[in-house]
Amino acid sequence: MLTLVLIDHVVGREDVVGSGATERALENWFGPLSAAGFASQIYGIANVLL
């Protein structure tokens, strides 16, 4: 569910602070990411940290 919310409300939006920098950082590490891939990476990081 969180992945779907991230895709709809965070990925690709310019007004979300830090999303562009986070996406670039993850793409440097994992290579090009689709919207679903970026949201999945954020979800995975949140699971590890929380």
N, C-alpha and C positions, 0 to 999 in steps of 0.2 A: 504494500500500500504506500509506504514512504517513497518508494522509487517512482510510482506514478505521480505522486504529488510533486516530487522534485522535477520531473519532466515537464509538468504543466506550469509550475510557478517559479522555477529557478533557472533551468537550462535555457540558454539563448536570450535571456532578458538582460538588458543593459542597466536597468535600475537596481539590480540586486548587487549590493556592495560585496566585492571579493569573488564573485562567481567567475568572472573572466580570468583573474589571476589564478584561481584554483584550477580552472579547466586547463590553462596553459601549463601549469606545474604538473598536473596529472598526465597531460599529453607528452610532456618531456620524458616522463618516466615510463609510460605504457604505450606510447605511440598514439596515432589518431583515434579519437573516441567519438562514437555516435552519441546522440542525446541519451539514449538508454544506457550506453556504456558509461558515460559520465555520471549519470544518476546512480548506477550500480556501484561505481567506485566510491562515491560519497556515502552510500548506504553501508558498504563494507567497512569503510573507515569509521563510521559512527558506531558500528557493532563492535569493533575492536576497542574503541576508546570508552564506550559506555559499558 
